[in-house]
Amino acid sequence: MPSIPESDLIRLQANQSFVRNICILAHVDHGKTTLSDSLLASNGIISSKLAGKVRFLDSREDEQERGITMESSAISLYFKIMRRAAAQAAASAVTDQSNSTSADSSQSSSTPEAKKSVSEEYLINLIDSPGHVDFSGEVSTASKLCDGALVLVDAVEGVCTQTHTVLRQAWRESVRPILVINKIDRLITELQFTPLEAYTHLNKILEQVNAVMGTFFSENVLEEDYRKKAEKKKEQEGNDASLTGLEDTFSDWHVETQDDSHIYFHPSQGNVIFASAIDGWAFRVDQFAAIYAQKLGMKEGVLRKCLWGDFYLDPKTKRVIGYKGLKGRALKPLAVQMVLDNVWKVYEVVVTEPDREMTEKVVKSLNLKVLPRDMKSKDTRAVLTTIFSQWLPLSTCVLLAVIEQLPSPPAAQKVRMPKMIHPLESTPPEPTEEWEKGMVNCDASSGVVAYVSKMVSVPLDVLPKNKRKTLSAEEMRQRGRVQREHLLNSAKAAEIGEVGVHLDVDEVIANRVQAEAEERAAAEELDGKEALVGFARIYSGTVRVGQKLKVLGPKFDPAQPTLHCSEIVVDSLFMIMGRDLIGLEEVPAGNVFGIGGLEGHVLKFGTLWSADWEGGQNLVRKGLEAAPIVRVALEPEDPSQMAQLVRGLQLLNQADPSVQVLTQETGEHVILTSGEVHLQRCMADLRERFARIEISMSEPIVPFRETAINAPAQLVTSSAIAANEAHQAGEQGEKLIAKDETGARGTIVATTANRHVRFVVRTVPIPEELKKYLVDNADQVQQYVESMLGSASNKGSSSPRTVQQTGEEEVKLQEKLMSELKPLFAKGGEDWKGKEKDILAFGPRRVGPNLLINNLGIEFSRNRTSNSNGNQEEETGISVQDMAESVHTGFQIATNSGPLCGEPMLGMAFFLNEIEILDNAQEGSANEGRSKMAVTSGQVITAMRDACRLGFLEWSPRLMLAMYSCDIQTTAEVLGKVYAVIARRKGKILHEEMKEGTPFFSIQALLPVVESFGFSDDIRKKTSGAASPQLIFSHFEVLDMDPFWVPNTIEELEDLGEKADRENVAKKYMDVVRKRKGLFVEQKIVEHAEKQRTLRKN
């Protein structure tokens, strides 16, 4: 097929009803890019023979080498179909022959029926996304821009971990999915299933996918039911209870039933495609329903519903019967008899048992036109592709399904936009503002509202303004005609004796050389330089080159419209065509596009807003991407190139949505990545594109957490406590911070160095259920803290308040958290009961899973002013309330840097039991007393920090390791080798199961992140490539080993030695981190000195 002119693609952008924005989502290696290649071949962008081999959208060199996609790539496709002009058939596509939609118009116009048909042209904006878990941030950027998705599932591997993730992402973003069961050819050639076995296997995959969708739906229903009950309960508060206890019980049991049929996949609904992307074929059951309806004398719509499921064809009556009508007969289901048998037959005669005569019969029966030279080819795959490309072309089937099943931008935005604007409302209100109406209606004449999903770094020489214009075939023919006419005119002038202009050959050559030199100089100037282009979706209005727009940053709050807001002028607009960019003058609502001029205004993502509208709405929402867990420190090998490294890190931070770039207090430049593959890609980008220098990288820095458990007294690190107390006594002459001998375990009495303030803090491990809740609901805790502290705390928060919250919404958030914490605190015992109301702070960073609890019996809030009570004590000197901010700061510092190795604490609570201002703090005048505040507040911070750390060490401390969830699919032959590699790296197997009907085992394991580097390469080498793991950060898990434990008994000393270095893994991890951070490490530099000798003898 000839390539589509750019002008046709640009023209179609304005017709919103004929635009589709889709993305391809799947687990890694399930065939996304191969499927994309077949779709590109339908537009003449690549050859159909190279589809699946060239991997056109994998434009990076490392993507081609690894065979996986690492960056989302967009491209716009053209698709033309013929629809019946009759009103009753205007909505259904002509599917009498699956390849009729791609036939030439000269063929279709020869029939009378075609004369009654009208052509429709569609623009399909396609985004191919990665499947590797390290690049889940790219999946989020793709799904946020699209209205529909093709979700691919491998017919052999079935539903995998990333399949769950991408389905959840599509559900969360209200993206309508189409299920594509890919690689069905593997069932035929590898597993050698019969059509009936394959039918059973495909049904199981459908059930698995629908089960996943059902869980999402049930979660939504239960959440909405909970919200309704909470509102109903609030309405009844303060009124006489009109319901009896029995009625209340029944109301708790009742959940409103909702229709969920629309969320499931079923072939009869047209939202399931069966495909083999590598062989270039795909079908939906309605294609076969259209063929067989006339033969069976049935209506096409009725047959479509019967063509997949427990329906059978009675050979005697030629009628379709159900399962009950079998009466013991062994009949094949219709799907096997009419669909799968035909596909299997083609593979049998072409690939499995090649038979040229039978192949010719099959081709003739299918009414296909295959050239004799293609039939004689010895490459069976080439023959197979030729037959299927005419019989069941993949591009036609997929694009037709996209047009029929997925919504256009105006239809999709009516569903998606209210949820995006009001994410906390289960039933969003009707739009009232002008910008709301523009977004919901996809109004191109309204003001501009667009969402920038990510920033893409492209070489400057790729930009349209810097590229030499490529002439089309017609333009080249026109240029040839002009030159020929010029030569003819010159020849005629010479014949009649006209005097021409004398040409100096040397001058012509010199001009040409000079022009070429200028071109080379311009190319060298652009070489290696990068420009940032925003990858965006416009929801309302029309954006034009030169237009002024407001950029709302991720931290923009409508309550403070002047903060995190800047103004830009649109520098350029692009249609993204994979590796190439097409320049545009304007882009109407409903399209995906590239925009220039955002550098310095948008870091990773943001909102574009019309400059004519006041205020704004932040469209940034947190995605489901994996948290960056692997960090490394970077420095240039040549110290003089530090400026280039800093610039390169800035570009990397903008161009990669998943990476985080930090500068530590020590001055080190650190990047955080999602995993080992992501780290390798970032380093390649820095060295080859952004910094273009040699960079040295530290060993990967893996985070730990510190916690404590209620272990027996003999395991408590009394030696560590004694060392800490001795150190303080030596410095200060007496113990200012010491454990309370009469108090409960973990109670510490602390006094500031100037003896002005004394307080008592008790450290207690948080109960397991409460700790799990705080870890799992970090977002809810953050919203609670922000609502309590107001917008002032939001300025320093790492994650912004993305939605404008009213006072009523903030109260709801606070009440919801308290209601959920109350039963968890009650389960903790008497010391915890009712203490959820006395929480002073969460830590570290104000949102962590550690608690500071007020146990003073009086109000102790750091938000109160010093003169709030008007007491004489407050007027003349330091008050208890003045210490609130310092106590809070000390708690935050302690929980952010624990005593074991300076890593954050997890699951610790600190009860503030007493605090008193000593008498000597009140001596002197009021001015002298208040002047002591600066010194005293700083000393309170230090004392509180040390008290929290010492109280922590009173318990039995433990390190918590970051854990990967490891999913591996492999065959039985290499199962033992997989287990050996996991065991050697201190992993543990959670469960394994054999996938029914396949030779594959699915293994799920946990692996410490600190032991995971090189794991993928190691397991591939040991299994000769038969197993490849997927590593997803799961959680932090306690390493049940005291890092201070040493052998005590005679047996332990004999078995392990004095230090037990090899056995105490926790101490090894702790010392490595302490050494890296420059903290004191207890180790013997010289051992057994009496055995030393010199080589030289006297």
N, C-alpha and C positions, 0 to 999 in steps of 0.2 A: 504494500500500500504506500502511495506517495506521502511524504511528510505534509503536515497541515500548516498552511501559512499562518504566521504570527497574527496577521490582521483578523483572521477568523476567530482566534482565541480571544483577542482583545474585544472584539465585537460582542461576543457572547457574555462577557462579564456584566453587561448592563441588564440582561434578561434574567432576573433573579429566580424565576420559577423554573428555569432550565439550567440551574447551577446546582452541583452537588459537592459538598466538602466532606471527604472521607479519609480515614486513616486505616492502615493495616496493622493489626495487633496480634501478637502470638508469643509463645515460648520460643527460646532460641532454637534455631535450626528446624523450624517447622515449615519453612518455605515462603517467607514473606517476600524477599527480594526476587526470588524466582518467579513468583506470581506477578510481581510488578513488571518484570521483564516482558512477560507475555502481553500485559496491557500496553506497554510502551510500543511493542512490535505492531499492535493494531493501528498505531498512529504513524508508523513509518520512522520512528525515532531510531530503532535498531532493527536489524534483520530478524525475521521470524526464526531463521535457523540458528541464530545466536541466543535466542531467548532462553534464559536459565543458565547460560554459560558466561555471558559478559557481565552480569550483575551491575547494570548501568548505574543504579542509584547508590551503589557503594563506591563513592568517588575517591575515598582515601586509599592510600597505598596499603596501610596496615589492615584496612577492612578487606581488601582483596586477598592479602596474605593469610589472614586468620579465617576468612570465609564467614565472618559475622558482621552484622551492621552495628556501627557505633554511634552514628549521628542520624537524627531524623532528616529525611530529604523529601522535598516537595516537587511536584511536577503537575502541569495542567494537561488534561487529555480532552480530545474532541471525540464525540460519539454521535452518530446519526442513525435514526431509526425511522421506519415507516409505520404510521398508525392509520387504521381505518378511519375514514371521514365520517362514517355513520355515528350518530350521537350515542347509540347504545353501546358502541364498541370503542368510543373515543378514549377510554381510560385503560384499555388492555392492549398490550403489544401483540403484533402479529408473530406467532410462534409456530406456524405450520411447519416450517423448516428452520432449524436453529441457525443456519447460516444465511438465511434470507436477508437478515438485517445488514450484513456486510457485502451483499451482492451489488454489482454495478447497477446504476439507475437505468441503463439501457436494457438490461435483462428484465428488471421489474416492470418496466413500462410496457412490455410486450403483452402482458395479460390484462384482461378487462378489469380484474379485481384491483390490480395495482393502480389503475387510473383513478380508482375511488380512494386511494390512499394519499396521505399528506406526510411530508417529511418533517421531522423534528430534530433540531440540533441541540446537543447538550455539552456543557463545559463541566468536566469532572476534575476538581482539585484534589489530587491524591498525595497523601503523606505516608511514606514508608518509615516505620519506627523500629528501633532495636528490640531484640528479645532477651538480650543478656541482662541479668539482674543489676549489674554494675551501672547500666545506663537507663534505669527506670525513670530518671528525671526527664530523659528525652521522650519517653512514652507519655508522661504527663503533659509536656508541651504540645505533643501531637493531638491528644484527645481534647484538650481545651479549645483547640481551633476548629474542631470538626463537629458535624451534626450526625454522622454515621460512621460505622466501623465494620471492617471485614475482620472477624476473629478466626484465625486459622488454628486448627488442631490436627496434629499428626495422627493418621489413621492407625498407626502401630503403637506409638507411645501414649496416645490418649491425652487426658487432661493432666497437665503438669503444674508446677508451682506458679510459674509466671502466667499460665492461663488463668488461674484464679485471680492474680493481681490485675491483669488487663481487663478482665470482665468486671471486677470491682471498680476499676477506674472508669470504664464506660458507663457503669450504673451510676456512679457518683456524679459524673458530668452530664447525665441525661443524654448520652450518645446512643442512638439506636443501632444494635449490632445485627450483622448477618453472619451466620456460622458457615465456615468453609472447612469441610473435612478433607484435608489434603493428603497427598502421598498414598492414594488408594492403590496405586500400582505396586506398592510394597506388599500389600495383602496377596497379590497375584503371584509376583515373581519371587519374593523372599519367603513369606510364610506359606505360600501355596494353598491358600484357603479356597474352598469351593464357594460358589456364589451364595449358597445358603449359610455357610459359616461366616462369610463376610457380612451378610445381612444381619445376623445375630450380633456380631462384633460392632458394627456401626450403630445398631440400636443401643448397645451398652454405652457407647461414647455419647450419644444423644442424651441418654438418661443422666450420665455424669454431669454434662454441661447444664442440663436443666435443673439438676439438684443444686448446683452452685447458684444459679439464678434464683431458685426458690429460697435459699438462705438469705440472699440480699432482700428479697421482698418481705420475708417474715420479720427480719430485723426492722425494716421500716414500719411495718404494721404494729409491732410491739412498742416501738419508740413513740409512735403517734398515739397509741392507746394509753401509754404511760402519761403523755403530756395532757391528754384529755381528762384523765382521772385527776391529775394534779390541779388542773383548772377548776374541775367540778368541786374538788375538796376545798379549794380556796373560796369558791362562791358560797359554800355552805358554812364556812367559818363565821362565827358571830351570830348565826341564826339558830333557831331551835331545830335540832336534828329531826328531820321528818322521816328518815329511814331507820328501820330496825337493824339490829346487828346481823340478822339473817339476810336481809336485802343487801346490806353492804358486802357480805360475803359473796353473794351471787354476782354483784356488780364487779367484784374482783375477778371472777371467773370469766366474765363475758368479754370477748374480743370481737369487735365488729368485723364481719366477713366482708372481704373485698374480692373482686374478680381479678385473678392473676393470669388468665389465659394468654394475655397479650405479651407477657414477658418471656414465654417459653419458645423454644425452637422446634419446629416440626416441618418436614418436607412438604406437607400439603399446604402450608401457609406461604411457601415460596421463600422462606428465610433460611433455608439450608441448601448449600451447594456442595456437591460431591466432585472432587477434582483430583487431578494429578498435574501439578504445575510443570514438572520436569518434562512430561510428555505432551503438554499443551492442550489438555482437554478438561472440560468441566460440564456438568449438567445439573439441572433441577428437574424434579419429577414432572412439572407441568409441560416440559418439552416432549416427553414421551406420552403424556396424557393427550396432547394435541394430535400426535400421530395415531394413537390407538383408538381414540374416541370414535372416529368414523368407521374403523374396522369392526368395532364391537357394537356399534349402533347406540352409543351412550353419549350423554352430554359431557362436554369436556370438563366442566366444573365438578360434576359428580365423580368422574373417573379420577380427577386430581386428588380428591379426598380419599379415594380407595387405593391409590397406587403405592402407598406406604403404610404398613400396619398389618393387622391380622385380617387380611382380605384375600380371597382366593377366587380363581376362575373355574367354575364348574364345566368340565369338558363336554358334558352331555347337553346341558341347557344353554351353554355359552353365557351364563349370567354370573355376576359377582356375588359371592356368598361370604358370610362371616365365619368366625371360628366355630360357632355352634352348628353350622351347616356342613362341616367336614364329615361328621358321622364316621370317624375312624379312617377316612381316606388320607393317604400320604400325598397331599397336593402341595405344590410350591406356592409361597405367597406371591401376589402380583408383582411386588417389587423385584423379586428374584426372577420370575418368569419373563417379565416384559422389559426389565431394565438391566439388571446385573448380568444375566445370562448373555446378553448381546455384547456387553463390554468384555466379559471374560472370553467370549468366542474370538473376538478380534485379537486379544493377547495370545490366545492359544495358537492360532494359525500363523501369526506373525513372529512372535517371540519365543513362546514356550516350545512349541513343536512346529517350526517353520514349514509351511506347505504353500507353495506358490499358487497352485490351482485353487485351493480352498480360499486363499487370500483374494484371488480375482473374483471368485463367486461372492464373497462377502462384500467386496467393493461394488459389484454389480447390484446386489440385493439392496444395498444402502443408497443406490443411485448416485454414486460419487464419480467424479472425473479425476482419475489419477493417471499421470503420464506413464507410458511404458518404461521410460528410463528410470523413473522413481520406483516402479514395481520391481525392476531388475537389480536394484541396489542391494549389495551384500550387507549393508548396515541395517539390521532389523529395526533398530530404534528410529532411523530416518524414515523407513517405510511406515512404522507405527505413527510417528508424528504427522506424516503427510495425510494418512487416513483420518486421524482424529481431528486434525486442523480443519478438515472440511465437514466432518460429521458432527462433532461436538466441540466447536471452537471455544477455547477458554475465555478469551477476551469478550466475545459476544455474550456469553452466558453471564459472566461476572458483571459487566457493565449494565446489562439489561436488568439484572437483579438490583443493582445499585439504584437505577432510575425508578424502578417500580416499588422497592421496599424502603428506601431511605428518603427522608424528607428534604425538601428544598429549604434554603435559608429562611424564607418568610414563615413556612410551616414549623420549622424546628425552633426558631427563636420565640414563637408563642409559648412553647413548652419550657425551653431552657432559660430564657431571660428572667422570668419572674423568680426562679429558684436561684439564679446568680445574683440578682439584686437583693432578694430577701432570703438568705440561706438559713436563717433561724426559724422561718415561718413554714409550717407544714402546708398551710393553705395561703399562698401569697395574695395580698390585696390587689385590686384592680389598679392599673397604672394611672397616675394622676398628673405627674410632671411631664413636661414636653419631652425630656430626654428619655423617660421611661417608655412613653408611647413610641418614640422613634426606634428604640431598641426592640421592643416587643413586636412591632409591625415591620421591622427591617426597612425603614423608610429612608430611601436614598436622598430625599429632599430635606431631611431634618438636619440637625447639627451633628457633628462628627463625634462618635464614640467608638473607640477601637481598643483592643487588648493586644499588647506586645508580649508574646509568649516566651521568646528568648532572643538573644542577640547572636547573630551568625557572623563569624569572621571570614571574609572573602579576600583573595588577592586583588590588588588595585587593577591589575591588567584584565580582570574578568568583568569589571564594570562596563556597561554598554558604551559609556562616553570614551573609554580608553581602548576599545576594541576596533579593529579595522572592520568596516562594514562588509559583511558577506553578501554577495549578490545572489539573487535567486536565478533560477534557470531562465525565466522570462526576461529579467533585466540583462543577463549576459547575452541573450539572443538579440535584444534591442541594441546593445552596445556594438555587437558585431555588424548589425545592419548599418548603423551610423558610420562605422569605419569603412565598410565596403563602399558606401555611397561617396565618402570622401575620396577614396582611391579612384573611383570611376571619374569623378569631377576633375581630379588632378590629371588623369590620363587624357581626358578630352581637352583640357586647357593646353596640354603639351602638344597635342596634334594640331591645334589651330595656331600655334606659335605664340601663345601668350607668355609673357615673361613672368616666371614664378619668383618666389622669395628664396634667396640663397640661404641654405642652412649650413651653419658651421658645425661639423660633426664633433669636433673636440669640445665645443661648448655644450652640445647636447649631452655628451658623455659626462662632462664635469657636473652638469646640473643633476643628472641622475645619481651620480656618486654622492653628491652633497645631500640629496633627498634621502638616500639610503642611510647615510651617516646620522642624519637627524632622527630618522626612525629608530635606529639602534640606540641612540642616546636616550630617546624618550622611553624605550623599552627597558633599558638599564636603570633608569630613574625609578620606574615602577616596580622593578624586580625586587621581590622579598617584602614589599610593603603590604600591609593589610588594612582593610576598611571594615567597619562594623555596620551590618545591615540588620534592622529589626524584622523579626519573623512575626507577622501580625494578622489579626482577623478584624475586619471592620463590621460593626453591628448596626451602625446607624450613620446616615449622611453619606457624603461623597468627599473623599480626601483628594486634594489636588497639589501638584508641585507648586511651591511658593506660598502655600497656605500657612497661616499661623495657628498653632495648636498648643494646648496646655498639656504638660506631662505630669501625671500624678504618680509619685513613687509608691513603693510597696507599703511604706509607713504612713501614707496620707490618711488623715482623719477628717471627715467632713465637718467636724466640730471646730477644727482649726485649719481653715482653707488656705492659709498663707504658708503653712509649713509643708515641706516635701512636695513642692509644686514649682514647676519652672515652665518657661515658654520657649517654643522652638519654631523654626521655619522649616517646612518640609523641603528637604534638599533634592530628593529623588524618590521615585516609586518604581517598583519592579514586579514583574511576573516571574516567579521562581520556576525554572525549568531544569531541575536537577543541578548539574554543574554550571549551567548558564543562567544569565539574567536577561530579561527583556525589559527595556525601558518603557514606562507608562506615563501618561500625562495626568490621569485620574483613575481612581478606583471606587466604584459604588459599593453600597452596603451589601453584605452577604458574601464577600470574597476573601480569600486568603492572599496575602501580598507581602512584599518586602518594602521597607521604608528606610531611606537614608536621612542623616542629619540628627540622629539620636545619641551619637557618641558624646559622653560627658553628662547626659541627662538620664539615661536608663542604664542601670547596672546589669540586671539580668532580665527583669520583667517589669511592666508598668502599664498604665492606662493612658490612652490619648483622649483628650477631651476638647470639645469645641471652645475656642477662645472667647466666643460670644456669650457663653453660659457661665453664670457664677457658680461657685462651689464645685462639686464633682462627686463622683461615686467610685470608690476603689473596687476594682474588679479582681484584684489579686486574691487568690485562695490557695491555701496550703494543699499540695498534692500528696500522692502516696509514694513518692520516691524514697529509696532507701537512704537512711541517715549516713553521712560520710563517717567512716569509722577508722580508716587508715590514714595516718598523717606522716609526712616526711619533712625534714628541714633541708632547704636548698641553699647553695651558695655557688657563685661562679668560680671556675677553676682559675681564672685570671681575676684577681680582686679589683682591677681597674674597670671591669665590665659590670660592676654592680648596678649601675643606672640602667643598663640594657635588661638585666634580670628583673628589676622592679617594673619596668615598662612591660616586659613580657608577661609578668604575673598579673598586671592590670588587665591586659588583653585576654589572658586565659580566664580570669575571673568573670569577665563579661561574656565571653564566647561559650562557656560551659555552664549550663544551669545547675549541675550537680556538685561542682567543685567549690571549696571554700578556701580563701587565701587569707592568712593571718600573719601579723608581725608580732612576735612574742616580746615580753618585757626584756628579754636578753638581747633583742635585736635580730633574732633569727627569723628568716622568712619561711613560713610553714604552709604547706597545702594539705587539705583534707580531701580524700577521695573515697568513693564508694567501695572500692575493692582493688585487687591487684591488677586486673586488666584495665580498669579505669585509670589507675596510677600510671601504667605504662603508656596509655594514650596521651595523658597530660604531659608526661615527660617528652614524648615524641613531638607534641605540638610546641612545647617551649623551645626545644633544641632546633627544630627545623623551620618553624614558622614565626613564632612570636618574639623570642629573645634572640634566636640565631647565634647562640654562643654555646660553649661547652659548660655543662653544669654538673657539679658533684652533688650527690644525694646521700643523705644519712640513711642509716638503717630505719625501716618503718617503725614509727612510734605508735604503739597500740595502747588504747586507754584501759585503765583498770578502775575498779571502785573499791572503797574500803567500807567494811561493815563489821559488826561484832555479834557474837552469839552468847547465849547463857550457858557456858560450858562449866564443868566442875572446877573447883578452886585450884586444883593442882596444875591446870593448864593455863591459868591466868598469868600474864607476863609481868610478874612482880618485879623481875629484874629490870625491865624497861621502865617501870614506874619509879623504882628506886634510883635509877640513873638520872631520870628527869628531875626528881626532887633534889638529888645531890647537886646537880648542875645549878639549879636555882639557888640552893642554900649557899653554894660557893660564891655566886655572883652577888647575892643580896644580903647575905649574913643570916637569914632566917627563911623559913618556908612561907612565902606569900600565897602560894597555891598548893594545897594539899588535900588529900582525901579526908573525909569526915569519918573518924573511927566509930562514932556512935550512930551515924546515919545508915541508910540503905546502901546497897552496892551501887557504885557509880556516882555517889554524892561527893562533890568537890566544894571546898570553901576557898574562896579567892578574895584577895585584898589587893587594891592598887598599890603601886610602889610608893605613892605619897601618903598612904594610909587615910585617904579620904572616903573611899567607898569599899564596902564589903558586901559580897553576895554569895549565895549558895546555889549551885546548879547540880541537878541530878540527871545523869545520862542513862537512858534506857533504850534497848533495841525495840523498834516498832513491831507490833504483832504482824504475823505473816500476811494475813488477809488485808490488813490496812496498808501494808507496804506494797503489796501487789496492786491495790487500787490506785495508790499515788503514782506508781510507775506507769500503769496502763492509761491513766486519765490525766496525763501531763497537760494536754491542751485545755481541758476543763479547769484545771487548777490555775493555769495561766490566765484564762478569761476571768476567773474569780479574783485573782490578785489585781488584774488591771482594773476591774470594776471597783475594787476597794480603794486602790491608790489613785484612780483617775488618770487623766491623760498625762500627768507629770511623769509617772512611772513608765509610760509607753515610750517616752523619748529614749530611755536607756534600754528598752527591751529588744532582744534579738529578733523576735517575731512581732510584726505590727498588729495593731487592731485594724482588721480589714473591713469591718462593718460598723457603721454608725449605730451605737447602742443607746437607746433611750433609758431614762431612769427606771422605768418599769421593767425593761429587759434585764438591766443590771441586777435589780432586786430578785428577779426570777432565777438568774444564774446563781446568786448567792444562796437563795433558799434551796435550790436543787442540790448544790454541793453539800450543804449542811445536812439535808435530809438523807443523803447517801452516806455521809460520814458517820452519822449518829449510830446506826446499828453496828458499824465496824468498830467504833470506839467502845461501845457497850460490851462487845465480845472480848475486849482486851482485859477485862477485870475491873475491880473497884478503882484502881489508880487511874484508869482511862475513862471511866464512865462520865459522860457529860463534858469532857474536856475539849470537844470539837469547837465549842463556842469560845474557848480561851486561846485558840491558835494565834500567836503573834506574827509568825512568819513561816514561810516555806524556804528551804535552801537546798543547794546553793543557787545563786542567780535568781532568787525570789520565787522559783517555781519548782524546785527539786523535791525529791522524796524524803526530805528530812524536816522535822518540825521543831519549832521553838514555842513552848507552851507556857502560858502565864499561870503560875501556881501561887501567886502572892496573896490572892483574895481581894485585891484592889484593882482598879482599872490602871493599865500600864500600856499606854499607846504612844508610839513615836510620832503620831500625827498631832498630838495635843500641843498647845503653846505653853510656855513656861509660866504664864500668868493666868492660866485658866481658872485656878481655884482661889486665887487671892489670899493664900495662906501667908502668915508672917514668915514662915520658913522659906518660901519661894522668893519673897521680896528681899530677904537679907542674905541668902546664900544659895548653895547648890541644893536642888530638890531631887527626889527620886525620879520624877518625870523627865528631868533633864538627861537622865542616863539611858532613856529608851532607845534613842537612835544609836548610841555607842554599843549597847548590848546587842542590838539587831545587827550592826556591822560586824562585830566580833563573831557572832554566830555564822554569818555568811562567809567570813574568811575561813573559819574552822571547817565548815562543811565543804568548802571548795578545795581545801588542801588538808587532807587528813594527816595523822601522825606517822603512818607506816611509810609512805613514799610520796606524799604530797599529791595524791589523787583524790577526787571528790568522794565524800561519804555517801552511803546509800542505806536508808532504813534506820536512821537513828533519831531519837527524840530527846530534847533537852528541856527539862522542867526547871523553870526559874522559881525556886522555892522561897528565897529571901533576898532582899536587897536593902541596905541601910546606908545612910550618910553618917559617917562617924563625926564625933563632936569636934575634932580639930578642923574639919572642913568648914565649920560655921564661925570660926574665930575671925575677928577683924570686922571691918565695915562691909556694907553691902557691895561697894565697888570692888573691894579686895576679894570678896567671896565670888563674885561673878567673874573676876579676872582669872580665877583658878580653873574655870570651866574648860578652857582650851587644853590645859595640861591634863586635867582629870579625865576628860572625855577620851583622849587618846590612850591613856593608861587603862581605862575601862575596856576599850576595844582589845588591847593586848591581853588583859587579864581574862576576859571572856573567851577569847580564842584559846588561850592555854588551858583554861578550865574545861572547855569542851573536849579538847584533845586528851587531857589527862583522864577525864571521865570515860572517854572512849576506851582507853587502854586498861581501865579497871575491869572491863569485860574481856572475853577472849576474842581478839581481833582476827579477822579473816580478810583475804583478798577476794574480790569478785572478778572473774575473767569474762571478757566480752566473748560471746559464743556465736558461731555461724550455724545456721541450719543448713545441712548439706543434703542435697537430693541427688541420687545417682541412679541411672538406669543402665543395667548391664546384663550380660548373659551368664548362665550358670558356670561356664568354663573358667571365667576369671573372677568368680565371686570370692574365692579365698584370698586372691591377691588384693582385691579392694579392701577386704577386712584387715589384712596385714598393714596396709598403708594407713588406714584410719587409726588402728591401734597404736602404731608407732608414733603417731602425732597426738596421742592422748585424747583421741575422740572416743565417743561411745555411740553404739548403734541403738537407735530408738525402736525401729521395727523394720521388717522387710516383708515384702509380699510379692508373689509371682502374679504378673498381669495375666489374667485368664485369657487363654486362646493365643498367647504369644510366648516366645522363649525368654522374655525379659523379666528380670527381677527389679523391683523398685525398692531402693534402700533409702531410709531417712536416718540421718545421724546428726550428732552435735559435735562441733569441732572448735577448740579454742582459736580465736583470731590470731593470737600470738604464735601459734604453731601452724598457721595456714599458708604461710608464704612459700610458694613453690609447690603447693599441694596439687594443683591442677596438672602441672607438668609431670609431677612425680607419678600420679595415678595413671596418666595417659601412657607414660613410659612402661610402667609395670604391667599394664593390661594391653599393650600394643595398640592403643587407641580405641579399645572396645568400651571404655567407660570414660565419661566426661562429667565432672560434678558441677552443680549450681550452688553457689554459696550466697546465702542471704543472711544479713545480720539479724539475729533473733532476740537475744536478751543478755543480761549479765547474770552469771551463775556463781554461787559461792564455791570456792576451792576449799574443801573441808580439811584444812591443815593450818595449824598455828605457825606463822612465820618465825616465831621466837622459840619454838619447841626444840629442845636438845635431848639426847638420850640420857636417861637417869639410871635405869636398872642395869645390873651386870649383863643381862642377856642383850639389852639394847646396845650397850657399849661394845660388846663383843661382835655383834652383827653389823653395826652401823658405824662404829668409830665414835670419836668424841664429838664431832660436829654434825655428822649425818648429812654431809653436803649433797650427796646424790639423792637421798630420800626426800629431803625437805625442798620440794619444788617451789612452794610459796616463798621461802626465803630467797631462792635463786631469782625469782621474778622480782621480788621487792628490791634486792640489791642492785639488779640491773637498772631499774627505774631510778633508784636513789643515786647511783653513779652517774647516770645521764643528766640528772638535775643538779649535780654538784653537792648533794647532801652527804652527810657522814655515813660511811660504810664500815662496819666492824669486820675487819679481816686481818689475818696475819700475813705480813709481807714475807717474813722468813720463818720457815718451819724447821724444827729439828736442827738448830744451829750447831749443836755439838757434833753433828755428823759432817759438817762442811770441811773441806780440805783444799789446800792449794795444789796446783799441778806441779809447782816447782818445789823440790825438796832441798832442805838445807844440808 
